[in-house]
Amino acid sequence: MQNALTISHLSASAGEKQILSDINLIIQGGEIHALMGPNGAGKTSLVMVLAGSPNYKIKNKKSKIKINGEEISKLTPDERAKSGLFISFQKPIDIPGVTVRNILKMAVRIEFNEKLKKAQSDLRVEDEFLTRSFENFSGGESKKLELLQAKVLAPRFLVLDEIDTGLDIDALAVVAKTISDMAYGREKCGILLITHSPRVLKFIKPSHLHVMIKGKIVQSDGPALLKKIEKEGYQWLEKD
């Protein structure tokens, strides 16, 4: 499928423990898929598998991860990034001595200044932010930093793991608008938004909503599903 991140029959293990079981998702450009679930459901494990972490093994021969029809599950993390996949982690690693501006400039040389200024404006990031070393950011700052990188790099597909963590209500509104613009605006980025809280979905209207329980996607629906989760939590979806 063209302009799509396709995850089919994805099962993965960490050591001897199976973490993900038969995950199937198709995320097309211009869509936001919200993946919800309680803590420990396997949401972050899915992020790590998509990123190519060596701590997780795909053992099912039917398991496929494709970008625009190209199989990427055997590619290295940097090769996956070059194919158009950007992963925003819950807690990005520190890179002492490297400024935000320089690392972004190394990644994107063409039209760098214009892209950076636009991303700064969208996220309300001051110039001082760009001169800081790539370390010791607060929780909220790290989320803006991840999204700033995504805006400048302009990936085809963006995976956001708990992007709302550490954000106050004003920052959340700014971040949410940026995410919505990336998907529903002219960029037409395909986005997988992972969260355990419905708070962020009051600002972002996903085109699809999925619930993961114990490594499996057990329900997919629209706004009615979100309302039920807000009212009843996840217990009604949990099975032994």
Phi and psi in degrees as a GROMACS rama.xvg file:
@    title "Ramachandran Plot"
@    xaxis  label "Phi"
@    yaxis  label "Psi"
@TYPE xy
-76.2443  145.372  GLN-2
51.4315  52.9072  ASN-3
-148.985  142.436  ALA-4
-95.6224  114.875  LEU-5
-113.436  120.075  THR-6
-113.508  118.158  ILE-7
-131.563  130.406  SER-8
50.2774  40.3559  HIS-9
-81.2324  115.456  LEU-10
-125.351  137.524  SER-11
-146.686  153.746  ALA-12
-127.321  152.569  SER-13
-114.974  109.621  ALA-14
65.2886  -127.586  GLY-15
-93.4331  -4.00137  GLU-16
-95.3602  125.293  LYS-17
-75.9562  128.288  GLN-18
-105.883  -41.2005  ILE-19
-119.993  142.001  LEU-20
-132.655  109.081  SER-21
52.2265  56.0027  ASP-22
-80.7844  130.009  ILE-23
-130.827  118.659  ASN-24
-145.512  142.5  LEU-25
-126.003  114.634  ILE-26
-112.936  111.666  ILE-27
-94.0038  157.912  GLN-28
-56.8818  134.79  GLY-29
88.6087  10.3016  GLY-30
-118.867  148.621  GLU-31
-118.045  116.995  ILE-32
-104.243  117.292  HIS-33
-92.1936  128.76  ALA-34
-114.333  114.959  LEU-35
-113.522  169.32  MET-36
158.691  161.469  GLY-37
-68.9273  168.015  PRO-38
-58.4982  138.519  ASN-39
83.057  9.1629  GLY-40
-76.4264  -19.5381  ALA-41
111.073  7.91033  GLY-42
-64.2655  -48.6309  LYS-43
-68.8079  -31.2431  THR-44
-60.939  -38.7666  SER-45
-61.6521  -42.0953  LEU-46
-58.517  -46.1325  VAL-47
-65.7557  -36.4099  MET-48
-66.7091  -43.1104  VAL-49
-62.0554  -35.493  LEU-50
-73.963  -20.7709  ALA-51
94.3222  27.4263  GLY-52
-60.8831  132.556  SER-53
-71.4019  -7.90782  PRO-54
-78.3741  -8.40034  ASN-55
-122.193  140.257  TYR-56
-120.344  133.401  LYS-57
-94.1427  115.311  ILE-58
-107.073  -20.1428  LYS-59
-79.1695  120.982  ASN-60
-65.0768  -20.559  LYS-61
-80.3916  -14.0346  LYS-62
-65.5495  129.626  SER-63
-137.39  142.089  LYS-64
-128.12  117.26  ILE-65
-127.825  143.25  LYS-66
-117.455  117.017  ILE-67
51.4532  41.114  ASN-68
86.7961  -9.10541  GLY-69
-92.6889  124.604  GLU-70
-70.1676  125.825  GLU-71
-118.942  0.0050551  ILE-72
-66.3966  -17.7621  SER-73
-102.179  2.68055  LYS-74
-81.9199  154.527  LEU-75
-73.4205  162.154  THR-76
-54.1566  -41.4164  PRO-77
-68.531  -33.9643  ASP-78
-69.1183  -34.8373  GLU-79
-65.4178  -40.1362  ARG-80
-62.7938  -42.0125  ALA-81
-65.7916  -26.1048  LYS-82
-78.5798  -7.16316  SER-83
116.881  12.0894  GLY-84
-105.277  123.851  LEU-85
-115.531  128.298  PHE-86
-110.517  124.743  ILE-87
-104.165  115.029  SER-88
-87.8741  160.333  PHE-89
-60.0501  -44.2912  GLN-90
-133.803  95.4624  LYS-91
-63.5209  152.28  PRO-92
-74.1015  152.499  ILE-93
-80.3422  145.614  ASP-94
-129.152  85.2872  ILE-95
-58.5284  139.385  PRO-96
84.7792  -4.75055  GLY-97
-111.324  124.779  VAL-98
-82.479  157.729  THR-99
-57.7026  -46.5478  VAL-100
-59.0701  -45.2422  ARG-101
-68.2024  -40.0086  ASN-102
-67.8519  -35.3722  ILE-103
-71.7155  -36.3887  LEU-104
-66.9799  -34.8928  LYS-105
-66.286  -35.8467  MET-106
-77.1841  -34.1712  ALA-107
-132.282  106.869  VAL-108
-94.6665  -28.9443  ARG-109
-85.5951  129.974  ILE-110
54.9525  33.9836  GLU-111
-61.6379  -50.8866  PHE-112
-60.5705  -42.0262  ASN-113
-64.8184  -43.1813  GLU-114
-64.387  -42.3313  LYS-115
-66.886  -42.5671  LEU-116
-62.5903  -40.3945  LYS-117
-65.1651  -44.3352  LYS-118
-65.0631  -40.4085  ALA-119
-58.6027  -45.4937  GLN-120
-63.9878  -44.4193  SER-121
-62.3788  -38.8922  ASP-122
-97.5157  0.313305  LEU-123
57.0964  49.5059  ARG-124
-101.618  128.57  VAL-125
-80.267  161.463  GLU-126
-59.4941  -35.1556  ASP-127
-59.1207  -31.7411  GLU-128
-60.2726  -35.7982  PHE-129
-77.0657  -19.6568  LEU-130
-90.89  -5.63204  THR-131
-74.6851  150.837  ARG-132
-65.7698  151.598  SER-133
-76.3881  57.694  PHE-134
-161.671  163.178  GLU-135
59.9394  33.5801  ASN-136
-82.5085  146.995  PHE-137
-69.7829  170.882  SER-138
-56.9729  -47.6887  GLY-139
-66.2935  -39.8989  GLY-140
-64.3459  -39.8189  GLU-141
-64.4372  -33.0886  SER-142
-67.9033  -42.9961  LYS-143
-63.8942  -38.0361  LYS-144
-62.4078  -44.3458  LEU-145
-59.9455  -43.5358  GLU-146
-72.654  -33.3491  LEU-147
-59.6081  -44.1814  LEU-148
-61.3747  -44.3098  GLN-149
-61.348  -41.5552  ALA-150
-62.2644  -42.03  LYS-151
-72.718  -41.0011  VAL-152
-78.5006  -21.7459  LEU-153
50.377  63.4405  ALA-154
-72.828  163.416  PRO-155
-73.3134  -37.3463  ARG-156
-135.889  138.771  PHE-157
-127.895  126.23  LEU-158
-110.018  120.61  VAL-159
-114.156  114.731  LEU-160
-100.982  108.016  ASP-161
54.4983  50.1693  GLU-162
-64.9398  -20.0412  ILE-163
-85.6432  -10.8025  ASP-164
-64.3541  129.221  THR-165
84.6533  -0.0666063  GLY-166
-94.1264  134.35  LEU-167
-77.2591  175.171  ASP-168
-63.8295  -35.9391  ILE-169
-70.5247  -44.0948  ASP-170
-65.2193  -36.9364  ALA-171
-62.524  -40.6589  LEU-172
-62.4187  -41.0326  ALA-173
-65.686  -48.1587  VAL-174
-62.1292  -42.7747  VAL-175
-62.1808  -42.026  ALA-176
-63.8213  -40.2181  LYS-177
-62.8408  -43.949  THR-178
-63.1551  -45.7056  ILE-179
-61.5001  -41.6831  SER-180
-64.0546  -38.0724  ASP-181
-63.5483  -36.958  MET-182
-84.8172  -50.0544  ALA-183
-93.4505  -9.5903  TYR-184
-85.622  -159.232  GLY-185
-72.6558  -17.4212  ARG-186
-68.4289  -33.0676  GLU-187
53.305  44.8356  LYS-188
-75.6776  139.199  CYS-189
-88.6457  129.221  GLY-190
-126.071  133.022  ILE-191
-108.815  112.155  LEU-192
-106.463  113.621  LEU-193
-104.03  129.066  ILE-194
-155.763  156.173  THR-195
-107.317  -2.56032  HIS-196
-120.5  138.138  SER-197
-76.4909  -1.18271  PRO-198
-56.4832  -46.7884  ARG-199
-66.058  -25.7579  VAL-200
-79.0782  -1.51003  LEU-201
-78.6912  -18.5954  LYS-202
-106.516  -30.2851  PHE-203
-111.892  129.036  ILE-204
-100.473  99.4687  LYS-205
-70.0175  150.167  PRO-206
-79.7995  -22.849  SER-207
-141.917  148.61  HIS-208
-132.928  129.181  LEU-209
-128.058  151.8  HIS-210
-121.816  129.75  VAL-211
-107.843  131.974  MET-212
-133.091  126.037  ILE-213
50.0112  45.0206  LYS-214
80.4405  5.88791  GLY-215
-125.942  145.661  LYS-216
-83.2687  113.08  ILE-217
-103.249  -13.2772  VAL-218
-156.282  138.246  GLN-219
-135.705  132.093  SER-220
-166.711  -161.367  ASP-221
-115.745  -146.238  GLY-222
-57.0078  -31.7695  PRO-223
-62.499  -35.218  ALA-224
-67.1055  -40.9159  LEU-225
-62.0263  -42.8234  LEU-226
-62.0848  -38.4413  LYS-227
-69.8766  -37.8175  LYS-228
-64.732  -42.0774  ILE-229
-61.2077  -34.8721  GLU-230
-83.9594  -39.0549  LYS-231
-118.969  -4.71971  GLU-232
73.6654  -153.312  GLY-233
-107.161  -5.26341  TYR-234
-59.1707  -33.4996  GLN-235
-69.6307  -14.7389  TRP-236
-99.6678  -11.6917  LEU-237
-79.9393  136.22  GLU-238
-130.111  147.764  LYS-239
